[in-house]
């Protein structure tokens, strides 16, 4: 190899940090023309992009080849191939040309997966516990569950979920995802975000169980400086849809509907500002495991609420970052137990 060839090899532009709609390899994209971005890396000062070429495939077939585009743009390049379908998975790669019109190697392959793109894609119903509540006061957190049978070898599964209020899902005894305070705070009359989860590893052939816990959150909890509740609504509800794809290509869909069962459990109050009241005597261990006895649970009913406002999540999950332990535990003169965490934390 000549000195010039060796120098070119050492200083060529490489590509990394490929994202679709700001995320690496995201699930549940509902933008019809997802935007693709990448970053350049080089040990040569002043290296820059003068052109790019993007290729997108699905199931091994080419969907879009941008061909060589003379542009320094590496952010928000819109996909410009055929219309994408709900749940469609796409792989993509990019190469660029530098300021000397020298091509880079292809990037590593990245991916994205479409979510539910239209209200008609939601086969699920909004459901709420079938009982009366005094929503002027904090209420116990509802728990919902269902069971279902899977009768084949599972290839992959996606769970799409959202709620009016906060939700937490458990599938076959395992927590779904590690996000907190889902589906997040939005102007709920205009927009409610749904989340997409890969739950392939949580399912099994045979009997399965799915459970949900709901909380007031921003939707109907205390909010603002006037001690107000129910600013967005007074009925908590769940909307979730599980799509299972078998090895033979067949699909099965499990949805939230009025066949679900509902009860309350240990969370007697859950509020972002007032805190929570937890009674461990009322725990329901195993509610998200098939065969759980829910005969004394109430039913669920369908809530007439729009699906047209349901959109895919646009930002990252809120996640647990740190766990604090009390520095001191003591009794007050009134006999109350006080936990001192040694810092201002809420």
C-alpha positions as CSV (number, residue, x, y, z in Angstrom):
1,X,0.0,0.0,0.0
2,X,1.4,3.4,-0.9
3,X,1.8,6.2,1.6
4,X,-1.1,8.1,0.0
5,X,-3.4,5.1,0.1
6,X,-2.5,4.4,3.7
7,X,-3.1,8.0,4.7
8,X,-6.5,7.9,2.9
9,X,-7.4,4.7,4.7
10,X,-6.6,6.2,8.1
11,X,-8.4,9.5,7.5
12,X,-11.5,8.4,5.7
13,X,-15.0,9.4,7.0
14,X,-16.9,6.8,8.9
15,X,-20.6,6.9,9.9
16,X,-22.2,6.3,13.3
17,X,-25.1,7.2,15.5
18,X,-27.8,6.3,13.0
19,X,-31.3,7.4,14.2
20,X,-34.8,7.4,13.0
21,X,-37.0,10.1,14.4
22,X,-34.2,10.8,16.9
23,X,-33.9,7.3,18.2
24,X,-31.7,4.3,17.4
25,X,-33.6,1.3,16.0
26,X,-37.0,2.5,17.3
27,X,-40.3,0.6,17.6
28,X,-43.7,2.1,17.0
29,X,-43.0,5.0,14.6
30,X,-46.2,6.6,13.3
31,X,-44.7,9.3,11.1
32,X,-45.6,8.4,7.5
33,X,-42.2,9.5,6.2
34,X,-39.7,8.8,9.0
35,X,-36.7,11.1,9.2
36,X,-33.2,9.5,9.2
37,X,-30.1,11.1,10.6
38,X,-26.4,10.1,11.1
39,X,-23.1,11.5,12.3
40,X,-19.8,11.7,10.6
41,X,-16.5,10.8,12.3
42,X,-13.0,11.3,11.0
43,X,-9.5,12.0,12.4
44,X,-8.9,14.4,9.6
45,X,-9.6,18.0,10.5
46,X,-12.1,19.8,8.2
47,X,-13.6,16.6,6.8
48,X,-17.2,17.1,5.7
49,X,-20.0,15.5,3.8
50,X,-20.6,16.6,0.2
51,X,-23.2,13.9,-0.8
52,X,-25.1,10.9,0.6
53,X,-26.9,7.8,-0.5
54,X,-29.5,6.0,1.7
55,X,-30.9,2.5,1.1
56,X,-34.0,1.1,2.8
57,X,-35.1,-2.5,2.7
58,X,-38.0,-4.5,4.2
59,X,-38.0,-8.3,4.3
60,X,-34.9,-8.3,2.0
61,X,-36.6,-6.2,-0.7
62,X,-35.4,-2.7,-1.6
63,X,-38.0,0.0,-0.7
64,X,-36.0,3.1,-1.4
65,X,-32.6,3.9,-2.9
66,X,-32.1,7.7,-2.8
67,X,-29.2,7.4,-5.2
68,X,-26.4,9.9,-4.8
69,X,-27.7,13.2,-3.5
70,X,-25.3,16.2,-3.5
71,X,-26.0,17.6,0.0
72,X,-24.2,18.2,3.3
73,X,-27.4,17.4,5.1
74,X,-27.2,14.6,7.6
75,X,-30.2,15.3,9.8
76,X,-33.9,14.6,9.2
77,X,-33.6,13.0,5.7
78,X,-37.2,12.0,5.0
79,X,-37.9,8.5,3.8
80,X,-39.2,8.8,0.2
81,X,-40.2,5.3,-0.7
82,X,-43.6,3.5,-1.0
83,X,-46.1,4.1,1.7
84,X,-45.3,2.1,4.9
85,X,-47.7,-0.2,6.6
86,X,-48.6,-0.7,10.3
87,X,-46.0,-2.8,12.0
88,X,-43.7,-2.9,9.0
89,X,-40.0,-3.3,9.9
90,X,-37.4,-1.5,7.8
91,X,-33.6,-1.8,7.7
92,X,-31.5,1.0,6.4
93,X,-27.9,2.0,5.7
94,X,-26.1,5.1,4.4
95,X,-22.8,6.1,2.8
96,X,-21.5,9.5,2.1
97,X,-18.9,11.3,0.0
98,X,-16.4,13.7,1.6
99,X,-15.3,17.1,0.4
100,X,-12.9,15.4,-2.1
101,X,-15.8,13.3,-3.5
102,X,-14.3,10.2,-1.9
103,X,-16.9,7.6,-0.8
104,X,-17.1,6.2,2.7
105,X,-17.8,2.6,3.5
106,X,-21.4,1.7,4.2
107,X,-22.6,2.3,7.7
108,X,-23.7,-0.5,9.8
109,X,-27.3,-1.4,9.2
110,X,-29.9,0.2,11.5
111,X,-33.7,-0.3,11.6
112,X,-37.0,1.1,12.6
113,X,-40.5,-0.4,12.9
114,X,-43.8,1.3,12.2
115,X,-46.5,1.4,14.8
116,X,-50.2,1.8,14.5
117,X,-50.8,4.5,11.9
118,X,-54.5,5.1,11.9
119,X,-57.4,4.9,14.4
120,X,-58.7,2.0,12.4
121,X,-55.6,0.0,13.3
122,X,-56.8,-0.1,16.9
123,X,-59.0,-3.1,17.4
124,X,-58.8,-2.6,21.2
125,X,-61.4,-0.7,23.2
126,X,-60.8,1.9,25.9
127,X,-61.9,0.0,29.1
128,X,-62.5,1.2,32.7
129,X,-63.5,-0.7,35.8
130,X,-67.3,-1.3,36.0
131,X,-68.0,0.4,39.3
132,X,-69.0,3.8,40.7
133,X,-66.4,6.1,42.2
134,X,-66.4,9.4,44.1
135,X,-63.8,11.0,41.9
136,X,-63.9,14.2,44.0
137,X,-61.6,12.3,46.3
138,X,-58.5,10.1,45.7
139,X,-59.6,6.5,44.9
140,X,-57.8,3.2,45.1
141,X,-55.8,2.3,42.0
142,X,-57.6,-0.1,39.7
143,X,-56.1,-3.3,38.6
144,X,-57.2,-5.1,35.4
145,X,-56.4,-8.5,33.9
146,X,-57.1,-11.0,31.2
147,X,-56.0,-14.4,30.1
148,X,-55.4,-15.7,26.5
149,X,-54.1,-18.8,24.7
150,X,-51.3,-18.9,22.1
151,X,-51.3,-22.1,20.0
152,X,-48.2,-22.0,18.0
153,X,-44.5,-21.2,17.8
154,X,-44.0,-17.5,18.5
155,X,-41.9,-15.5,16.1
156,X,-42.4,-12.0,17.6
157,X,-44.9,-10.0,19.5
158,X,-45.6,-6.3,20.0
159,X,-47.7,-4.7,22.8
160,X,-49.2,-1.3,22.1
161,X,-50.5,0.5,25.2
162,X,-51.7,3.8,26.6
163,X,-54.1,5.0,29.2
164,X,-56.1,7.9,30.6
165,X,-54.1,8.3,33.8
166,X,-50.9,6.4,34.4
167,X,-50.4,2.7,33.6
168,X,-48.1,-0.2,34.4
169,X,-48.3,-3.6,32.6
170,X,-47.3,-7.1,33.7
171,X,-47.2,-10.1,31.4
172,X,-46.9,-13.6,32.7
173,X,-45.6,-12.2,36.0
174,X,-43.0,-9.9,34.5
175,X,-43.0,-6.1,34.3
176,X,-43.4,-4.8,30.7
177,X,-40.7,-2.3,30.0
178,X,-38.9,-0.1,32.4
179,X,-40.6,3.3,31.7
180,X,-42.2,5.2,34.6
181,X,-45.2,7.5,34.5
182,X,-46.4,6.2,31.2
183,X,-48.0,7.4,28.9
184,X,-46.6,10.8,30.0
185,X,-48.2,14.2,30.4
186,X,-49.8,15.8,27.3
187,X,-52.9,17.9,26.7
188,X,-55.1,14.8,26.9
189,X,-58.1,16.2,25.1
190,X,-55.8,16.7,22.0
191,X,-53.2,14.0,22.2
192,X,-52.5,10.8,24.2
193,X,-49.2,9.0,23.5
194,X,-49.0,5.2,23.2
195,X,-45.9,3.1,23.8
196,X,-44.7,0.1,21.9
197,X,-43.0,-2.9,23.6
198,X,-41.3,-5.9,22.2
199,X,-42.7,-8.7,24.5
200,X,-41.6,-11.7,22.4
201,X,-39.5,-13.0,25.3
202,X,-42.4,-12.7,27.8
203,X,-44.8,-14.9,26.0
204,X,-45.2,-18.7,25.9
205,X,-47.2,-21.2,23.9
206,X,-50.3,-22.1,25.9
207,X,-51.9,-20.0,28.6
208,X,-50.8,-16.4,29.2
209,X,-52.0,-13.6,31.4
210,X,-51.8,-9.8,31.1
211,X,-52.4,-7.4,34.0
212,X,-52.5,-3.6,34.3
213,X,-52.3,-1.1,37.1
214,X,-53.8,2.3,36.6
215,X,-53.1,5.6,38.5
216,X,-54.5,9.1,38.6
217,X,-51.3,10.8,37.4
218,X,-51.8,14.2,35.8
219,X,-55.1,13.1,34.2
220,X,-57.3,13.1,37.2
221,X,-55.0,13.7,40.2
222,X,-54.4,17.0,42.1
223,X,-52.8,19.5,39.8
224,X,-52.1,23.2,39.9
225,X,-52.2,25.7,42.8
226,X,-56.0,25.6,43.4
227,X,-56.1,22.0,44.8
228,X,-58.1,20.9,41.8
229,X,-58.7,17.4,40.5
230,X,-60.0,15.8,37.3
231,X,-58.6,18.6,35.1
232,X,-58.6,16.3,32.0
233,X,-61.2,13.7,33.0
234,X,-62.6,11.7,35.9
235,X,-62.5,8.1,34.6
236,X,-59.2,6.1,34.3
237,X,-59.0,3.8,31.3
238,X,-56.7,1.4,29.5
239,X,-56.2,0.9,25.8
240,X,-53.9,-2.0,24.8
241,X,-53.4,-4.3,21.9
242,X,-51.0,-7.3,21.7
243,X,-50.1,-8.5,18.2
244,X,-48.5,-12.0,18.1
245,X,-46.8,-13.3,14.9
246,X,-46.3,-17.0,14.6
247,X,-43.4,-18.7,12.8
248,X,-45.8,-19.7,10.0
249,X,-46.8,-16.1,9.4
250,X,-50.2,-16.3,11.1
251,X,-51.0,-13.4,13.5
252,X,-53.2,-13.2,16.5
253,X,-54.4,-10.1,18.3
254,X,-55.4,-9.8,21.9
255,X,-57.1,-6.5,22.9
256,X,-58.5,-4.6,25.9
257,X,-62.3,-5.2,25.9
258,X,-65.2,-5.8,28.2
259,X,-64.2,-9.4,28.9
260,X,-61.4,-8.1,31.2
261,X,-61.8,-8.3,35.0
262,X,-61.1,-5.4,37.4
263,X,-60.5,-4.9,41.1
264,X,-58.5,-2.7,43.5
265,X,-55.4,-3.7,45.5
266,X,-52.8,-2.3,47.9
267,X,-52.5,1.1,46.3
268,X,-55.3,2.9,48.2
269,X,-54.3,6.3,46.9
270,X,-51.8,7.3,44.3
271,X,-51.1,10.9,43.5
272,X,-48.2,12.8,42.0
273,X,-48.4,15.5,44.6
274,X,-50.1,14.0,47.6
275,X,-48.1,10.7,47.4
276,X,-49.4,7.2,47.8
277,X,-51.1,5.1,50.5
278,X,-50.1,1.4,50.3
279,X,-51.8,-1.4,52.2
280,X,-49.7,-4.5,51.8
281,X,-52.5,-6.7,53.2
282,X,-54.4,-6.1,49.9
283,X,-51.6,-7.3,47.6
284,X,-52.7,-9.5,44.7
285,X,-49.6,-11.7,43.9
286,X,-49.9,-13.6,40.7
287,X,-52.6,-11.5,39.1
288,X,-50.6,-11.5,35.8
289,X,-50.1,-15.3,35.9
290,X,-52.4,-17.6,34.1
291,X,-54.8,-19.5,36.3
292,X,-55.2,-16.7,38.9
293,X,-58.5,-16.9,40.6
294,X,-60.4,-13.7,39.7
295,X,-63.9,-15.0,40.2
296,X,-64.7,-12.3,42.8
297,X,-63.4,-9.5,40.6
298,X,-65.7,-6.9,39.0
299,X,-66.0,-6.6,35.3
300,X,-64.7,-4.0,32.9
301,X,-66.8,-1.8,30.6
302,X,-66.0,-0.1,27.4
303,X,-65.5,3.7,27.6
304,X,-66.6,5.8,24.7
305,X,-63.4,7.8,24.1
306,X,-61.7,8.9,20.9
307,X,-58.8,6.9,19.4
308,X,-58.1,9.6,16.8
309,X,-56.1,11.5,19.5
310,X,-53.8,8.5,20.2
311,X,-50.3,9.0,18.7
312,X,-46.9,7.3,19.1
313,X,-44.6,8.5,21.9
314,X,-42.3,11.3,20.6
315,X,-39.7,11.4,23.4
316,X,-37.7,9.0,25.6
317,X,-39.2,7.1,28.5
318,X,-39.0,8.5,32.0
319,X,-36.8,6.0,33.8
320,X,-35.7,5.3,37.4
321,X,-32.2,6.9,37.8
322,X,-31.4,6.5,41.5
323,X,-32.6,4.7,44.5
324,X,-32.5,6.5,47.9
325,X,-32.4,4.8,51.3
326,X,-33.4,6.5,54.5
327,X,-30.5,7.8,56.6
328,X,-32.5,7.7,59.8
329,X,-35.8,6.2,60.9
330,X,-37.4,7.6,64.1
331,X,-40.7,8.2,65.9
332,X,-42.3,11.6,66.3
333,X,-43.8,12.7,69.6
334,X,-47.2,11.7,68.1
335,X,-46.0,8.2,67.4
336,X,-45.6,8.6,63.7
337,X,-42.8,6.9,61.9
338,X,-40.5,9.4,60.1
339,X,-38.0,8.4,57.4
340,X,-35.3,11.0,57.0
341,X,-33.6,10.6,53.6
342,X,-31.0,13.3,54.4
343,X,-31.9,15.5,51.4
344,X,-34.7,17.4,49.8
345,X,-36.0,14.9,47.2
346,X,-39.6,15.8,46.2
